[in-house]
Amino acid sequence: MKDEIKSPSPPLIEVGCGVMFTPHGPISMQGYVELQKLFSLRGYTQVEEQPPVIVSIEEERQTTQAPPSILQARYWFVNPTSNALVQVQPDRFHRNWRRRENMNSYPGFPDTLKEFISDFSAFRETMSSLNFAVTNPIQMELTYINHLKKGEYWDNLGDLSRVFPFIGKYGDDQELALEGFALGISKKSPPIGGRVHFQGVSAISNIDDSKLLQVSFTARGLGECSTFEQLEGWFLSAREQINTLWRSVLDKELQERSEALK
C-alpha cells in the first residue's frame, strides 16, 4: 500500500450535458443537412452516424429504460480536435466535452454549460425554421466520467478502500479482478426532480490498454424546469447534487487533485 495516492494524470475525461424532449416525428434528411451546415459553422466539422441511445427515465419508484420512441440514427457533430461533440436524435440533444491526449485542461463547468446552452439554442432555432418543433423538456441529464489509472490512484484490491473510503477495508495485496469489480449507488434528489447515480467499474483504457477504474456520476430529472429558459438553473443544481455525492464516496486527497468540482 502506498503512503499517498499519486495522480499525475487528471482523472476527469468527459462531461456531458443533455436534454430530452417530446419528438415530433423523425428528422428529415434535409433537416440533417441543415444541421450539418449549422454545426460546421460553429466549428463541428466532422459528422458520424451512431445507433440511437436507449432512454433512461427517472420515475417516482425507479429508473426505467426503454428504446427511443423513434428508431432513427443519432448523429455526432465533432470539432477538429475531437474534444467537443454535439449529439442529435429526434428526442434528445447532448453536448460533450472530452479530454484528448495532449489536450488542455477541463475548461470548467461554467464554460461547459455556456457552450451547451448556446449550441442547443442554435439547434432549436434551426429546427424551428424547418417546422420541427422542439417543445418543452421531458428530462435533463448531466454526467461526469473519470478514469483512475492503476499505478497512479491505486495498485491492487487493497487500495479500493482508499479510493472509496465508504466501502470499508477489504482485500490485501491481491490483484484487482478486473472482471469482478462493479459498484453502483443511486439516490433520489428532490432539488432536481430525479436521481443522482454513481458507478465505479474496472475497465481497460481504449487509448493505451492500461488498467483503470471508471468512475461516473450522472444526474437526471426535471424538477420545476418546465421551459428551456430554465435549463441553466437545473444544471447548476444538478452539479451541486453530483458534487455532494462525489465528496461522499471518493477519497479527500483524490477530490483535491481532481478538476471535476470546477
C-alpha positions as CSV (number, residue, x, y, z in Angstrom):
1,M,0.0,0.0,0.0
2,K,1.4,3.4,-0.9
3,D,1.7,6.2,1.6
4,E,-0.2,8.5,-0.7
5,I,-2.1,8.3,-3.9
6,K,-0.1,9.5,-6.9
7,S,-2.1,11.4,-9.5
8,P,0.0,12.8,-12.4
9,S,-3.0,12.4,-14.8
10,P,-6.2,14.4,-14.2
11,P,-8.9,11.8,-13.7
12,L,-11.8,13.7,-15.4
13,I,-12.1,12.7,-19.0
14,E,-15.6,13.7,-20.0
15,V,-18.5,16.0,-19.1
16,G,-21.9,15.7,-20.9
17,C,-24.9,18.0,-20.7
18,G,-28.1,16.7,-22.4
19,V,-31.9,17.4,-22.7
20,M,-34.7,15.0,-23.8
21,F,-37.8,16.4,-25.4
22,T,-41.0,15.1,-27.0
23,P,-40.2,14.0,-30.6
24,H,-42.3,15.4,-33.4
25,G,-41.6,12.6,-35.9
26,P,-38.2,11.7,-37.5
27,I,-35.8,14.4,-38.6
28,S,-35.7,14.6,-42.4
29,M,-32.5,14.2,-44.4
30,Q,-32.9,17.9,-45.3
31,G,-33.0,18.6,-41.6
32,Y,-29.7,16.8,-41.0
33,V,-28.2,18.6,-44.0
34,E,-29.2,21.9,-42.4
35,L,-27.8,20.8,-39.0
36,Q,-24.6,19.8,-40.6
37,K,-24.3,23.3,-42.1
38,L,-25.1,24.9,-38.8
39,F,-22.7,22.9,-36.7
40,S,-19.9,23.2,-39.3
41,L,-20.2,27.0,-39.0
42,R,-19.9,26.5,-35.2
43,G,-16.7,24.5,-35.5
44,Y,-18.0,21.0,-35.6
45,T,-16.7,20.0,-39.0
46,Q,-16.9,16.1,-38.7
47,V,-20.1,14.1,-38.9
48,E,-20.5,10.5,-37.6
49,E,-23.6,8.3,-37.6
50,Q,-24.3,6.3,-34.4
51,P,-27.0,4.0,-33.1
52,P,-29.8,5.7,-31.2
53,V,-29.4,6.0,-27.4
54,I,-31.5,3.8,-25.1
55,V,-33.8,6.1,-22.9
56,S,-33.3,6.1,-19.1
57,I,-36.2,7.8,-17.4
58,E,-36.3,8.8,-13.7
59,E,-39.7,7.7,-12.4
60,E,-41.0,8.0,-8.8
61,R,-40.2,4.5,-7.8
62,Q,-37.2,3.6,-10.0
63,T,-35.1,4.4,-13.1
64,T,-36.6,2.7,-16.1
65,Q,-35.1,2.1,-19.6
66,A,-36.9,1.9,-22.9
67,P,-36.0,2.1,-26.6
68,P,-36.2,5.5,-28.2
69,S,-39.7,6.3,-29.5
70,I,-38.4,6.9,-32.9
71,L,-35.8,4.5,-34.2
72,Q,-33.6,6.9,-36.2
73,A,-29.9,7.2,-36.2
74,R,-28.1,9.5,-33.8
75,Y,-25.7,11.9,-35.4
76,W,-22.4,13.2,-33.9
77,F,-21.0,16.6,-34.9
78,V,-17.4,16.7,-33.8
79,N,-14.8,19.5,-33.7
80,P,-11.4,19.0,-35.4
81,T,-9.6,18.2,-32.1
82,S,-12.4,15.7,-31.1
83,N,-12.6,17.2,-27.6
84,A,-16.1,18.5,-28.2
85,L,-19.1,16.9,-29.8
86,V,-22.8,17.5,-30.3
87,Q,-25.2,14.5,-30.4
88,V,-28.6,14.8,-32.1
89,Q,-31.5,12.4,-32.4
90,P,-35.3,13.2,-32.7
91,D,-35.9,13.1,-29.0
92,R,-32.7,14.5,-27.5
93,F,-29.7,16.8,-27.7
94,H,-26.4,16.4,-26.0
95,R,-23.1,18.2,-25.9
96,N,-19.9,16.6,-24.5
97,W,-16.5,17.9,-23.6
98,R,-13.9,15.1,-23.8
99,R,-10.3,15.1,-22.8
100,R,-8.0,14.0,-25.6
101,E,-4.3,13.2,-25.4
102,N,-2.1,16.3,-25.0
103,M,-5.2,18.5,-24.7
104,N,-5.6,21.4,-22.4
105,S,-7.3,21.1,-19.0
106,Y,-11.0,20.9,-18.5
107,P,-12.4,24.4,-19.1
108,G,-14.6,24.3,-16.0
109,F,-18.3,23.8,-15.6
110,P,-19.5,27.4,-16.3
111,D,-17.9,27.4,-19.8
112,T,-19.1,23.9,-20.5
113,L,-22.6,24.8,-19.6
114,K,-22.5,28.0,-21.6
115,E,-21.4,26.1,-24.7
116,F,-24.2,23.6,-24.3
117,I,-26.9,26.2,-23.9
118,S,-25.5,28.2,-26.9
119,D,-25.4,25.1,-29.2
120,F,-28.8,23.9,-28.0
121,S,-30.4,27.3,-28.7
122,A,-28.9,27.3,-32.2
123,F,-30.3,23.8,-32.8
124,R,-33.8,24.8,-31.7
125,E,-33.8,27.9,-34.0
126,T,-32.7,25.8,-37.0
127,M,-35.3,23.1,-36.2
128,S,-38.0,25.7,-35.8
129,S,-37.2,27.1,-39.3
130,L,-37.7,23.6,-40.6
131,N,-41.1,23.3,-38.9
132,F,-39.8,20.7,-36.4
133,A,-40.9,21.9,-33.0
134,V,-38.5,21.2,-30.1
135,T,-41.0,21.6,-27.3
136,N,-40.6,21.8,-23.5
137,P,-38.2,19.3,-21.9
138,I,-39.0,15.9,-20.6
139,Q,-35.7,15.3,-18.7
140,M,-32.3,16.8,-18.3
141,E,-29.0,14.9,-17.8
142,L,-25.5,15.8,-16.5
143,T,-22.7,13.3,-16.5
144,Y,-19.1,13.3,-15.3
145,I,-16.7,10.4,-16.2
146,N,-13.4,9.9,-14.5
147,H,-10.6,7.4,-15.2
148,L,-8.4,6.4,-12.2
149,K,-5.3,4.7,-13.6
150,K,-3.6,1.8,-12.0
151,G,-0.3,2.9,-10.5
152,E,-1.5,6.5,-10.1
153,Y,-4.5,6.2,-7.9
154,W,-4.4,2.5,-6.9
155,D,-2.2,-0.5,-7.2
156,N,-4.3,-3.5,-6.0
157,L,-7.6,-4.6,-4.4
158,G,-6.4,-3.4,-1.0
159,D,-6.3,0.2,-2.3
160,L,-10.0,0.3,-3.2
161,S,-11.0,1.4,0.3
162,R,-8.5,4.3,-0.1
163,V,-10.2,5.4,-3.3
164,F,-13.7,4.7,-2.0
165,P,-13.5,5.0,1.8
166,F,-17.2,4.3,2.4
167,I,-16.9,0.6,1.3
168,G,-14.5,-0.2,4.2
169,K,-11.4,-2.3,4.1
170,Y,-11.5,-5.5,2.1
171,G,-8.7,-7.4,0.4
172,D,-4.9,-7.0,1.0
173,D,-2.3,-7.2,-1.8
174,Q,-4.4,-9.3,-4.1
175,E,-4.5,-8.2,-7.8
176,L,-7.8,-6.5,-8.6
177,A,-10.1,-8.9,-10.5
178,L,-10.9,-6.6,-13.4
179,E,-14.0,-8.5,-14.4
180,G,-15.2,-8.7,-10.9
181,F,-15.4,-5.1,-9.6
182,A,-18.6,-3.1,-10.1
183,L,-20.2,-0.7,-7.7
184,G,-23.3,1.4,-8.1
185,I,-25.3,3.8,-6.0
186,S,-28.5,5.7,-6.8
187,K,-30.3,8.2,-4.6
188,K,-33.3,10.4,-5.0
189,S,-32.7,14.1,-5.4
190,P,-35.7,16.3,-4.9
191,P,-33.9,19.5,-5.9
192,I,-33.6,18.2,-9.5
193,G,-36.8,16.2,-9.5
194,G,-34.9,12.9,-10.2
195,R,-31.9,10.9,-9.1
196,V,-28.1,11.1,-8.9
197,H,-26.2,7.9,-9.8
198,F,-22.6,6.8,-9.0
199,Q,-21.0,3.9,-10.8
200,G,-17.5,2.5,-10.3
201,V,-16.3,-0.3,-12.6
202,S,-12.9,-1.9,-13.5
203,A,-12.0,-1.3,-17.2
204,I,-9.3,-1.2,-19.8
205,S,-8.3,2.0,-21.4
206,N,-9.0,2.1,-25.1
207,I,-6.1,4.5,-25.6
208,D,-3.2,2.6,-24.1
209,D,-4.7,-0.7,-22.8
210,S,-3.9,0.3,-19.2
211,K,-6.0,-1.0,-16.3
212,L,-8.2,1.6,-14.7
213,L,-11.3,2.3,-12.6
214,Q,-14.0,4.2,-14.4
215,V,-15.9,6.4,-12.0
216,S,-19.0,8.1,-13.3
217,F,-21.6,10.4,-11.8
218,T,-25.0,11.1,-13.5
219,A,-27.8,13.4,-12.5
220,R,-31.2,13.1,-14.3
221,G,-34.5,14.7,-13.7
222,L,-36.8,17.6,-14.5
223,G,-37.9,19.2,-11.3
224,E,-39.5,22.6,-11.8
225,C,-37.8,23.1,-15.1
226,S,-40.8,23.4,-17.4
227,T,-39.3,25.5,-20.1
228,F,-35.9,25.6,-21.9
229,E,-35.3,29.0,-20.4
230,Q,-34.9,27.3,-17.0
231,L,-32.2,24.9,-18.2
232,E,-29.3,26.8,-16.6
233,G,-30.8,26.7,-13.1
234,W,-31.4,22.9,-13.3
235,F,-27.8,22.1,-14.4
236,L,-26.3,24.3,-11.7
237,S,-28.4,22.4,-9.1
238,A,-27.5,19.1,-10.7
239,R,-23.9,19.9,-10.5
240,E,-24.2,20.6,-6.7
241,Q,-26.0,17.3,-6.2
242,I,-23.2,15.4,-8.1
243,N,-20.6,17.3,-6.1
244,T,-22.3,16.3,-2.8
245,L,-22.2,12.6,-3.8
246,W,-18.7,13.0,-5.2
247,R,-17.5,14.2,-1.8
248,S,-19.3,11.3,0.0
249,V,-17.8,8.4,-2.0
250,L,-14.3,9.5,-3.0
251,D,-11.1,10.0,-1.1
252,K,-10.5,13.6,0.0
253,E,-7.0,13.6,-1.5
254,L,-8.4,12.5,-4.7
255,Q,-11.1,15.2,-4.6
256,E,-8.4,17.9,-4.1
257,R,-6.4,16.7,-7.1
258,S,-9.4,16.5,-9.5
259,E,-10.9,19.0,-11.8
260,A,-14.4,17.6,-11.6
261,L,-15.5,20.1,-8.9
262,K,-14.5,23.2,-11.0
